[in-house]
């Protein structure tokens, strides 16, 4: 498979999975979908995807400094195994969040503001880009490679949020159960990823 497509798919998959655990963004898009319909939800998701594109680009550029040092390759991979394992256990133990706060901004403006405030996206993508690069799952040396990767990330964010918007009515009725289930699924995926990476490293 073309490495550019792999870049795109890896970015989209990690971003989509990262959007699933219940937080302020997907809680808010559920509320917008219920109150203003899918059009409002789409505007919110597009705004979030735009900011995620910018934050992920910054992180990819910063991650190059880590990946360039070959001596750090195996430590990064061991760190990624520990990171996935700890994050997976954390999601398995995570309890459902509380209620969504009321906002006065329009959907697009609200998406921009909340996404800008979500500065943890930069260290998140800094770590995951370094991990994926060190594991040779993606290549982000050339501008075109970075473009495909961050575009996939942006699309993954959009799809993840719109999943919550489309299922908002069903999720809203059984919110506690659904959020707990999502956290467990993501937790198991992360733990599985850590085990696969460990096997890949040993072999």
LINMO-V497297 format. One record per residue. RES is the residue in one letter. PSI is psi in degrees with one decimal (999 if undefined). OMEGA is omega as a letter, one per 20 degrees, with the letter a starting at -180 (999 if undefined). D_CENTER is the distance of its C-alpha to the mean C-alpha in Angstrom with 1 decimal. Layout:
BEGIN
<<RES,PSI,OMEGA,D_CENTER> <RES,PSI,OMEGA,D_CENTER>>
END
This chain:
BEGIN
<<X,140.1,r,23.2> <X,134.6,a,22.8> <X,-24.5,r,20.5> <X,-39.2,r,19.1> <X,-38.4,r,18.1> <X,-41.6,r,16.5> <X,-47.9,a,14.6> <X,-46.6,a,13.4> <X,-39.3,r,12.7> <X,-44.6,r,10.8> <X,-44.4,a,8.5> <X,-42.7,a,8.2> <X,-48.8,a,8.0> <X,-40.9,r,5.3> <X,-42.8,r,3.1> <X,-47.4,r,5.4> <X,-36.3,r,5.6> <X,-20.5,r,2.9> <X,-13.8,a,4.9> <X,-42.3,r,7.9> <X,136.1,a,9.3> <X,125.6,r,11.7> <X,-169.1,a,11.6> <X,-36.1,a,13.4> <X,-48.3,a,11.5> <X,-25.0,r,11.8> <X,-41.5,a,15.1> <X,-41.6,a,16.3> <X,-29.4,r,15.6> <X,-42.8,r,17.5> <X,-42.5,r,20.3> <X,-42.3,r,20.4> <X,-40.3,r,20.6> <X,-35.2,a,23.4> <X,-37.0,a,25.3> <X,1.5,r,24.9> <X,-179.0,a,23.9> <X,-28.0,r,21.4> <X,-46.1,r,22.5> <X,-39.7,r,21.5> <X,-39.7,r,18.1> <X,-40.1,r,17.6> <X,-42.7,r,18.6> <X,-46.2,a,16.2> <X,-39.5,r,13.2> <X,-42.1,r,14.7> <X,-44.1,r,15.0> <X,-40.4,a,11.4> <X,-36.5,r,10.6> <X,-47.1,r,13.4> <X,-38.7,r,12.5> <X,-36.1,r,9.0> <X,-46.5,r,11.2> <X,-45.6,a,13.6> <X,-40.9,a,11.6> <X,-34.6,r,10.0> <X,-44.3,r,13.6> <X,-44.4,a,15.0> <X,-40.7,r,13.0> <X,-43.0,r,14.0> <X,-40.1,a,17.5> <X,-34.3,a,17.6> <X,-23.8,r,16.4> <X,-33.6,r,19.4> <X,-30.8,r,21.7> <X,-45.5,a,20.5> <X,-27.0,a,20.5> <X,-25.0,a,23.9> <X,106.3,a,25.7> <X,-31.0,a,26.5> <X,-19.3,a,27.8> <X,0.2,a,24.3> <X,-54.5,a,22.9> <X,-41.8,r,23.8> <X,-37.9,r,23.0> <X,-41.2,a,19.4> <X,-39.7,r,19.2> <X,-38.7,r,20.8> <X,-39.2,a,18.5> <X,-39.0,r,15.5> <X,-46.4,r,17.4> <X,-39.9,a,18.1> <X,-49.5,r,14.5> <X,-41.5,a,13.2> <X,-47.5,r,16.4> <X,-43.6,r,16.4> <X,-40.7,r,12.8> <X,-45.3,r,13.9> <X,-38.8,r,17.1> <X,-43.0,r,15.6> <X,-35.6,r,13.7> <X,-31.1,a,17.0> <X,-4.8,a,18.9> <X,136.7,r,16.8> <X,151.9,r,18.9> <X,144.8,r,18.1> <X,173.3,a,17.8> <X,-159.3,a,20.7> <X,159.4,r,21.7> <X,139.8,r,20.3> <X,148.2,r,22.2> <X,140.8,r,24.3> <X,152.5,a,23.7> <X,-13.0,a,26.3> <X,159.3,r,24.2> <X,163.9,a,23.6> <X,-46.4,a,20.3> <X,-47.6,r,19.5> <X,-39.8,r,20.7> <X,-40.1,r,18.9> <X,-41.7,r,15.5> <X,-49.6,a,16.4> <X,-49.8,a,17.7> <X,-36.1,r,15.0> <X,-38.2,r,12.3> <X,-39.1,r,14.8> <X,-19.4,a,15.3> <X,61.5,a,11.8> <X,-14.3,r,12.7> <X,-11.1,r,10.8> <X,-32.0,a,8.0> <X,-55.1,r,10.8> <X,-31.6,r,11.6> <X,-51.0,a,8.1> <X,-25.7,r,8.2> <X,-47.7,a,11.9> <X,-48.7,a,11.9> <X,-34.3,r,9.7> <X,-43.7,r,11.6> <X,-41.2,r,14.8> <X,-49.8,a,14.3> <X,-36.4,r,13.7> <X,-44.7,r,16.6> <X,-31.3,r,18.8> <X,-1.3,r,18.5> <X,31.5,r,19.4> <X,-26.4,r,16.7> <X,163.4,r,16.0> <X,126.6,a,18.5> <X,43.5,r,17.8> <X,-44.4,a,21.4> <X,158.2,a,22.5> <X,-38.7,a,21.4> <X,-34.3,r,21.1> <X,-42.1,r,18.7> <X,-41.8,a,16.4> <X,-44.6,r,16.8> <X,-39.3,a,15.7> <X,-50.8,a,12.6> <X,-28.3,r,11.4> <X,-40.6,r,12.7> <X,-40.5,r,10.7> <X,-46.2,a,7.4> <X,-43.5,r,9.2> <X,-40.2,r,10.4> <X,-40.4,r,7.3> <X,-45.4,r,6.4> <X,-47.5,a,10.2> <X,-40.0,r,10.7> <X,-45.9,a,8.4> <X,-40.1,a,10.3> <X,-25.0,r,13.5> <X,-43.6,r,13.5> <X,-38.2,r,14.0> <X,-44.9,a,16.5> <X,-31.8,a,18.4> <X,13.4,a,18.7> <X,-43.0,a,19.3> <X,-42.0,r,23.0> <X,-43.6,a,22.7> <X,-37.5,a,19.9> <X,-34.8,a,22.0> <X,-33.7,a,25.0> <X,50.7,a,23.5> <X,-49.2,a,20.7> <X,-44.3,a,21.3> <X,-46.1,a,21.6> <X,-45.6,a,18.5> <X,-36.7,r,16.1> <X,-40.8,r,17.8> <X,-44.1,r,17.5> <X,-45.8,r,13.7> <X,-39.5,r,13.3> <X,-41.2,r,15.9> <X,-48.0,r,14.5> <X,-39.6,r,11.1> <X,-44.4,r,13.4> <X,-37.9,r,15.7> <X,-42.9,a,13.2> <X,-42.0,r,12.2> <X,-41.9,r,16.0> <X,-39.6,r,16.9> <X,-39.7,r,14.8> <X,-39.0,r,16.6> <X,-41.0,r,19.9> <X,-41.1,r,19.5> <X,-37.2,r,18.8> <X,-43.3,r,21.8> <X,-43.3,r,23.9> <X,-38.3,a,23.0> <X,-42.5,a,23.9> <X,-39.4,a,27.1> <X,999,999,28.2>>
END
